[in-house]
Amino acid sequence: MNDLADLADLRRPFPIDARDLHARLGVGRDFTTWIKERLARLLFRRGKDLLPYQDFIEAGYFAVRESPYTTKDGREHLFSQTMVTGKGEVWLAKRFPEAVHA
């Protein structure tokens, strides 16, 4: 995708995860390298989860989806997944224009 107007539908009622964003931007690098180089500056690690800083959530760029899960031994945990909103998708494409073509 080369045109910012094509990147996101700001009316989209649901955010997308980082892997979907990677695919929509048409990034040429593998996902793991890309997220470490680009999004790591916007996210922090809590356990195994990468979460956005609160300022970026309040700006409407990210949302966090939390889901419970149970391990094989019966313990319950909470899984947090960072999601990118339509507004965040456009913002990231403008912030890292080289990522769109990388």
DSSP file (Angstrom, degrees, kcal/mol; ACC not computed):
  #  RESIDUE AA STRUCTURE BP1 BP2  ACC     N-H-->O    O-->H-N    N-H-->O    O-->H-N    TCO  KAPPA ALPHA  PHI   PSI    X-CA   Y-CA   Z-CA
    1    1 A M              0   0    0      0, 0.0     3,-0.0     0, 0.0     6,-0.0   0.000 360.0 360.0 360.0 128.1    0.0    0.0    0.0
    2    2 A N        +     0   0    0      1,-0.1     2,-0.5    99,-0.0     3,-0.1   0.634 360.0  75.9-110.9 -17.8    1.5    3.3   -1.0
    3    3 A D    >>  -     0   0    0      1,-0.1     3,-1.5     2,-0.0     4,-0.7  -0.853  64.9-148.2-105.6 125.2   -1.3    5.8   -0.3
    4    4 A L  H >> S+     0   0    0     -2,-0.5     3,-0.9     1,-0.3     4,-0.8   0.832  99.9  62.7 -57.8 -31.9   -2.0    6.9    3.3
    5    5 A A  H 34 S+     0   0    0      1,-0.3    -1,-0.3     2,-0.2     3,-0.1   0.806 104.0  48.7 -64.4 -27.0   -5.7    7.3    2.3
    6    6 A D  H <4 S+     0   0    0     -3,-1.5    -1,-0.3     1,-0.2    -2,-0.2   0.617  95.0  78.7 -84.9 -12.9   -5.8    3.6    1.6
    7    7 A L  H << S+     0   0    0     -3,-0.9     2,-0.4    -4,-0.7    -2,-0.2   0.915  99.2  10.4 -67.5 -46.1   -4.1    2.5    4.8
    8    8 A A     <  -     0   0    0     -4,-0.8     2,-0.8    -3,-0.1    -1,-0.2  -0.978  51.8-140.4-142.4 146.9   -6.9    2.8    7.3
    9    9 A D    >   -     0   0    0     -2,-0.4     3,-2.8     1,-0.1    77,-0.2  -0.910  19.5-159.0-100.2 104.2  -10.6    3.2    7.6
   10   10 A L  T 3  S+     0   0    0     -2,-0.8    77,-0.2     1,-0.3    76,-0.2   0.669  90.8  60.4 -62.9 -14.7  -10.9    5.5   10.6
   11   11 A R  T 3  S+     0   0    0     75,-0.1    -1,-0.3    -3,-0.0    -2,-0.0   0.485  72.3 129.2 -88.0  -2.6  -14.5    4.3   11.0
   12   12 A R    <   -     0   0    0     -3,-2.8    74,-0.3     1,-0.2    -4,-0.0  -0.328  55.0-146.8 -54.7 124.5  -13.3    0.8   11.5
   13   13 A P  S    S+     0   0    0      0, 0.0    -1,-0.2     0, 0.0    -3,-0.0   0.542  75.5  46.5 -76.9  -5.5  -15.1   -0.3   14.7
   14   14 A F  S    S-     0   0    0     70,-0.0     2,-0.1     0, 0.0    72,-0.0  -0.984  78.2-124.1-137.7 146.5  -12.3   -2.6   15.8
   15   15 A P        -     0   0    0      0, 0.0     2,-0.3     0, 0.0    70,-0.2  -0.390  24.8-131.8 -80.6 166.5   -8.5   -2.4   16.1
   16   16 A I  E     -A   84   0A   0     68,-2.9    68,-4.3    -2,-0.1     2,-0.1  -0.807  19.7-110.2-115.3 159.4   -6.1   -4.8   14.4
   17   17 A D  E  >  -A   83   0A   0     -2,-0.3     4,-2.1    66,-0.3     3,-0.3  -0.351  35.7-100.1 -84.4 171.9   -3.1   -6.6   15.9
   18   18 A A  H  > S+     0   0    0     64,-0.6     4,-2.7     1,-0.2     5,-0.2   0.830 120.6  56.1 -63.6 -34.5    0.5   -5.8   15.0
   19   19 A R  H  > S+     0   0    0      2,-0.2     4,-1.9     1,-0.2    -1,-0.2   0.903 108.8  47.1 -65.4 -40.0    0.8   -8.8   12.6
   20   20 A D  H  > S+     0   0    0     -3,-0.3     4,-2.7     2,-0.2    -2,-0.2   0.902 111.7  51.1 -66.2 -40.0   -2.2   -7.5   10.6
   21   21 A L  H  X S+     0   0    0     -4,-2.1     4,-2.5     2,-0.2     5,-0.2   0.934 107.6  53.3 -61.1 -46.1   -0.7   -4.0   10.6
   22   22 A H  H  X>S+     0   0    0     -4,-2.7     5,-1.6     1,-0.2     4,-0.8   0.909 112.4  44.6 -53.9 -45.8    2.6   -5.4    9.3
   23   23 A A  H ><5S+     0   0    0     -4,-1.9     3,-0.6     1,-0.2    -1,-0.2   0.910 112.3  50.9 -67.7 -42.7    0.7   -7.1    6.5
   24   24 A R  H 3<5S+     0   0    0     -4,-2.7    -2,-0.2     1,-0.2    -1,-0.2   0.849 109.1  51.3 -65.6 -34.3   -1.4   -4.0    5.6
   25   25 A L  H 3<5S-     0   0    0     -4,-2.5    -1,-0.2    -5,-0.2    -2,-0.2   0.682 105.5-130.9 -75.9 -16.9    1.6   -1.8    5.5
   26   26 A G  T <<5 -     0   0    0     -4,-0.8    -3,-0.2    -3,-0.6     2,-0.1   0.862  34.2-173.7  70.6  35.4    3.4   -4.2    3.1
   27   27 A V      < -     0   0    0     -5,-1.6    -1,-0.2     1,-0.1    73,-0.1  -0.420  19.9-149.7 -66.5 134.5    6.6   -4.2    5.2
   28   28 A G  S    S+     0   0    0     71,-0.2    -1,-0.1    -2,-0.1     2,-0.1   0.685  71.6  79.5 -80.7 -18.9    9.3   -6.1    3.4
   29   29 A R  S    S-     0   0    0     70,-0.2    -2,-0.0     1,-0.1    73,-0.0  -0.444  94.3 -88.6 -86.6 162.9   11.1   -7.2    6.6
   30   30 A D     >  -     0   0    0     -2,-0.1     4,-2.2     1,-0.1     5,-0.2  -0.325  40.1-112.3 -67.5 156.2   10.0  -10.1    8.7
   31   31 A F  H  > S+     0   0    0      1,-0.2     4,-2.8     2,-0.2     5,-0.3   0.887 111.5  52.9 -58.6 -46.6    7.6   -9.3   11.5
   32   32 A T  H  > S+     0   0    0      1,-0.2     4,-1.9     2,-0.2    -1,-0.2   0.915 112.2  44.5 -61.2 -45.6    9.9   -9.9   14.5
   33   33 A T  H  > S+     0   0    0      1,-0.2     4,-2.3     2,-0.2    -1,-0.2   0.928 114.3  50.5 -62.9 -45.2   12.6   -7.6   13.2
   34   34 A W  H  X>S+     0   0    0     -4,-2.2     4,-2.7     1,-0.2     5,-0.6   0.922 110.6  46.7 -61.9 -46.7   10.1   -4.9   12.2
   35   35 A I  H  <>S+     0   0    0     -4,-2.8     5,-1.3     1,-0.2     4,-0.5   0.887 113.2  49.4 -67.5 -36.4    8.3   -4.8   15.6
   36   36 A K  H  <5S+     0   0    0     -4,-1.9    -1,-0.2    -5,-0.3    -2,-0.2   0.901 117.6  40.3 -67.0 -39.6   11.6   -4.7   17.5
   37   37 A E  H  <5S+     0   0    0     -4,-2.3    -2,-0.2    -5,-0.2    -1,-0.2   0.847 130.8  21.5 -78.1 -34.7   13.0   -1.9   15.4
   38   38 A R  T ><5S+     0   0    0     -4,-2.7     3,-0.6    -5,-0.2    -3,-0.2   0.898 128.0  33.2-103.2 -54.5    9.8    0.2   15.0
   39   39 A L  G >><S+     0   0    0     -5,-0.6     3,-1.9    -4,-0.5     4,-1.0   0.682  96.4  82.2 -84.4 -16.1    7.2   -0.4   17.7
   40   40 A A  G 34<S+     0   0    0     -5,-1.3     3,-0.2     1,-0.3    -1,-0.2   0.789  88.1  58.2 -60.2 -26.5    9.6   -1.2   20.5
   41   41 A R  G <4 S+     0   0    0     -3,-0.6    -1,-0.3     1,-0.2    -2,-0.2   0.663 111.3  41.6 -75.0 -15.4   10.0    2.6   21.1
   42   42 A L  T <4 S+     0   0    0     -3,-1.9    11,-1.7    -4,-0.2     2,-0.3   0.505 113.4  57.5-107.1  -8.6    6.3    2.9   21.7
   43   43 A L  E  <  -C   52   0B   0     -4,-1.0     2,-0.3    -3,-0.2     7,-0.0  -0.818  61.7-152.7-124.2 158.8    5.7   -0.2   23.8
   44   44 A F  E     -C   51   0B   0      7,-3.1     7,-3.1    -2,-0.3     2,-0.5  -0.933  24.9-112.4-128.3 157.3    7.0   -1.6   27.0
   45   45 A R  E     +C   50   0B   0     -2,-0.3     2,-0.5     5,-0.2     5,-0.2  -0.767  26.9 178.5 -95.1 128.9    7.3   -5.2   28.1
   46   46 A R  E >  S-C   49   0B   0      3,-3.0     3,-2.1    -2,-0.5     2,-0.4  -0.923  72.3 -52.7-124.5 103.0    5.2   -6.6   31.0
   47   47 A G  T 3  S-     0   0    0     -2,-0.5    -2,-0.0     1,-0.3     0, 0.0  -0.556 122.3 -22.4  64.5-123.0    6.1  -10.2   31.4
   48   48 A K  T 3  S+     0   0    0     -2,-0.4     2,-0.3    -3,-0.1    -1,-0.3   0.500 121.3  96.0 -93.4  -6.2    5.7  -11.7   27.9
   49   49 A D  E <   -C   46   0B   0     -3,-2.1    -3,-3.0    32,-0.0     2,-0.6  -0.642  63.0-147.3 -91.6 141.3    3.3   -8.9   26.7
   50   50 A L  E     -C   45   0B   0     -2,-0.3    32,-0.4    30,-0.2    -5,-0.2  -0.942  26.9-177.0-101.6 120.1    4.3   -5.8   24.8
   51   51 A L  E     -C   44   0B   0     -7,-3.1    -7,-3.1    -2,-0.6     2,-0.1  -0.890  24.8-113.6-120.4 147.8    2.0   -3.0   25.9
   52   52 A P  E     -C   43   0B   0      0, 0.0    -9,-0.2     0, 0.0     2,-0.1  -0.446  37.5-101.2 -76.2 151.1    1.7    0.7   24.7
   53   53 A Y    >>  -     0   0    0    -11,-1.7     4,-1.2    -2,-0.1     3,-1.1  -0.424  36.6-111.4 -65.6 149.7    2.6    3.6   26.9
   54   54 A Q  H 3> S+     0   0    0      1,-0.3     4,-2.9     2,-0.2     5,-0.2   0.821 114.1  62.7 -56.4 -37.3   -0.6    5.2   28.4
   55   55 A D  H 3> S+     0   0    0      1,-0.2     4,-1.5     2,-0.2    -1,-0.3   0.879 104.3  48.3 -56.8 -38.7   -0.1    8.4   26.4
   56   56 A F  H <4>S+     0   0    0     -3,-1.1     5,-2.1     2,-0.2     6,-1.0   0.812 110.9  50.2 -75.0 -29.7   -0.5    6.5   23.1
   57   57 A I  H ><5S+     0   0    0     -4,-1.2     3,-1.5     4,-0.2    -2,-0.2   0.937 111.3  48.6 -68.6 -47.2   -3.6    4.7   24.4
   58   58 A E  H 3<5S+     0   0    0     -4,-2.9    -2,-0.2     1,-0.3    -1,-0.2   0.803 105.9  57.8 -63.9 -29.4   -5.1    8.1   25.4
   59   59 A A  T 3<5S-     0   0    0     -4,-1.5    -1,-0.3    -5,-0.2    -2,-0.2   0.611 117.3-115.7 -75.4 -10.9   -4.3    9.5   22.0
   60   60 A G  T < 5S+     0   0    0     -3,-1.5    28,-0.5    -4,-0.3    27,-0.3   0.623  84.5 115.7  88.9  13.8   -6.4    6.8   20.5
   61   61 A Y  S   <S+     0   0    0     -5,-2.1    24,-1.9    26,-0.2     2,-0.3   0.796  77.5  24.1 -84.6 -30.0   -3.5    5.0   18.6
   62   62 A F  E     -B   84   0A   0     -6,-1.0     2,-0.3    22,-0.2    22,-0.2  -0.912  57.6-166.0-133.7 158.1   -3.6    1.8   20.5
   63   63 A A  E     -B   83   0A   0     20,-2.2    20,-3.3    -2,-0.3     2,-0.5  -0.948  18.4-135.6-134.8 157.0   -6.1   -0.3   22.5
   64   64 A V  E     -B   82   0A   0     -2,-0.3     2,-0.5    18,-0.2    18,-0.2  -0.972  11.3-160.1-119.5 125.6   -5.3   -3.3   24.8
   65   65 A R  E     -B   81   0A   0     16,-2.8    16,-2.9    -2,-0.5     2,-0.5  -0.907   9.3-162.6-103.8 125.6   -7.4   -6.4   24.7
   66   66 A E  E     +B   80   0A   0     -2,-0.5    14,-0.2    14,-0.2    -2,-0.0  -0.918  10.8 176.5-113.0 134.6   -7.2   -8.6   27.7
   67   67 A S  E     -B   79   0A   0     12,-2.8    12,-3.4    -2,-0.5     2,-0.2  -0.999  24.3-128.8-136.2 136.0   -8.3  -12.2   27.7
   68   68 A P  E     -B   78   0A   0      0, 0.0     2,-0.3     0, 0.0    10,-0.2  -0.534  27.6-179.8 -79.9 150.8   -8.1  -14.9   30.5
   69   69 A Y  E     -B   77   0A   0      8,-2.4     8,-2.9    -2,-0.2     2,-0.5  -0.986  20.1-136.0-146.1 156.6   -6.6  -18.2   29.8
   70   70 A T  E     -B   76   0A   0     -2,-0.3     6,-0.2     6,-0.2     5,-0.0  -0.946  18.1-136.9-116.4 130.3   -6.0  -21.4   31.9
   71   71 A T    >   -     0   0    0      4,-2.9     3,-2.1    -2,-0.5     6,-0.0  -0.264  34.6 -97.7 -76.6 170.3   -2.8  -23.3   31.8
   72   72 A K  T 3  S+     0   0    0      1,-0.3    -1,-0.1     2,-0.1    -2,-0.0   0.796 125.0  56.4 -60.0 -28.9   -2.7  -27.1   31.7
   73   73 A D  T 3  S-     0   0    0      2,-0.1    -1,-0.3     1,-0.0    -2,-0.0   0.378 122.8-104.5 -87.8   7.0   -2.2  -27.2   35.4
   74   74 A G  S <  S+     0   0    0     -3,-2.1     2,-0.2     1,-0.3    -2,-0.1   0.435  73.0 139.7  92.1  -0.2   -5.4  -25.2   36.0
   75   75 A R        -     0   0    0     -5,-0.0    -4,-2.9     1,-0.0     2,-0.4  -0.572  45.4-135.3 -79.3 140.9   -3.8  -21.9   36.9
   76   76 A E  E     + B   0  70A   0     -2,-0.2     2,-0.3    -6,-0.2    -6,-0.2  -0.777  26.9 173.9 -98.7 141.1   -5.6  -18.8   35.4
   77   77 A H  E     - B   0  69A   0     -8,-2.9    -8,-2.4    -2,-0.4     2,-0.5  -0.878  29.0-120.8-136.5 166.7   -3.7  -16.0   33.8
   78   78 A L  E     - B   0  68A   0     -2,-0.3     2,-0.5   -10,-0.2   -12,-0.0  -0.966  20.5-156.8-114.9 125.5   -4.5  -12.8   31.9
   79   79 A F  E     - B   0  67A   0    -12,-3.4   -12,-2.8    -2,-0.5     2,-0.5  -0.876   7.0-159.0-100.7 129.2   -3.2  -12.3   28.4
   80   80 A S  E     - B   0  66A   0     -2,-0.5     2,-0.5   -14,-0.2   -30,-0.2  -0.935   6.4-169.9-111.4 130.2   -2.8   -8.7   27.1
   81   81 A Q  E     - B   0  65A   0    -16,-2.9   -16,-2.8    -2,-0.5     2,-0.4  -0.978  18.0-135.4-123.0 126.1   -2.7   -8.0   23.4
   82   82 A T  E     - B   0  64A   0     -2,-0.5   -64,-0.6   -32,-0.4     2,-0.3  -0.640  24.5-167.3 -78.6 130.1   -1.8   -4.6   22.0
   83   83 A M  E     -AB  17  63A   0    -20,-3.3   -20,-2.2    -2,-0.4     2,-0.5  -0.900  15.1-134.1-119.0 148.1   -4.1   -3.6   19.1
   84   84 A V  E     -AB  16  62A   0    -68,-4.3   -68,-2.9    -2,-0.3   -22,-0.2  -0.892  19.0-144.6-104.4 127.6   -3.7   -0.8   16.6
   85   85 A T     >  -     0   0    0    -24,-1.9     4,-2.3    -2,-0.5     5,-0.1  -0.323  29.8-104.1 -80.4 169.4   -6.6    1.5   15.9
   86   86 A G  H  > S+     0   0    0    -74,-0.3     4,-1.9     1,-0.2     5,-0.2   0.915 126.1  50.3 -58.4 -43.2   -7.4    3.0   12.5
   87   87 A K  H  > S+     0   0    0    -27,-0.3     4,-2.2     1,-0.2    -1,-0.2   0.896 110.6  49.9 -61.2 -40.8   -6.1    6.3   13.8
   88   88 A G  H  > S+     0   0    0    -28,-0.5     4,-2.9   -27,-0.2    -1,-0.2   0.847 105.4  57.0 -67.5 -34.5   -3.0    4.6   15.1
   89   89 A E  H  X S+     0   0    0     -4,-2.3     4,-2.0     2,-0.2    -1,-0.2   0.931 110.7  42.5 -62.5 -46.3   -2.4    2.9   11.7
   90   90 A V  H  X S+     0   0    0     -4,-1.9     4,-1.9     2,-0.2    -2,-0.2   0.920 114.6  51.7 -65.5 -43.6   -2.3    6.2    9.9
   91   91 A W  H  X S+     0   0    0     -4,-2.2     4,-2.5     1,-0.2    -2,-0.2   0.909 110.6  47.9 -60.2 -44.6   -0.2    7.8   12.7
   92   92 A L  H  X S+     0   0    0     -4,-2.9     4,-2.6     1,-0.2    -1,-0.2   0.891 109.4  52.9 -65.3 -39.3    2.4    4.9   12.5
   93   93 A A  H  < S+     0   0    0     -4,-2.0     7,-0.2    -5,-0.2    -1,-0.2   0.867 114.0  43.2 -64.6 -35.3    2.6    5.1    8.7
   94   94 A K  H  < S+     0   0    0     -4,-1.9    -2,-0.2     1,-0.2    -1,-0.2   0.868 115.2  49.0 -75.0 -37.3    3.3    8.9    9.0
   95   95 A R  H  < S+     0   0    0     -4,-2.5    -2,-0.2     1,-0.3    -3,-0.2   0.860 126.4  26.2 -70.8 -36.2    5.8    8.4   11.9
   96   96 A F    >X  +     0   0    0     -4,-2.6     3,-1.7    -5,-0.2     4,-0.7  -0.545  69.2 160.5-125.2  65.1    7.7    5.6   10.1
   97   97 A P  H >> S+     0   0    0      0, 0.0     3,-0.8     0, 0.0     4,-0.7   0.826  75.2  60.8 -60.3 -29.8    7.2    6.2    6.4
   98   98 A E  H 3> S+     0   0    0      1,-0.2     4,-0.7     2,-0.2     3,-0.4   0.772  94.3  64.6 -66.7 -23.7   10.2    4.1    5.6
   99   99 A A  H <4 S+     0   0    0     -3,-1.7    -1,-0.2     1,-0.2   -71,-0.2   0.796  93.3  61.1 -69.4 -27.8    8.5    1.1    7.2
  100  100 A V  H << S+     0   0    0     -3,-0.8    -1,-0.2    -4,-0.7    -2,-0.2   0.845 117.6  28.6 -67.2 -32.7    5.8    1.2    4.6
  101  101 A H  H  <        0   0    0     -4,-0.7    -1,-0.2    -3,-0.4    -2,-0.2   0.366 360.0 360.0-109.1   3.0    8.3    0.5    1.9
  102  102 A A     <        0   0    0     -4,-0.7    -1,-0.1    -3,-0.2   -75,-0.1   0.494 360.0 360.0 -78.4 360.0   10.9   -1.4    3.9
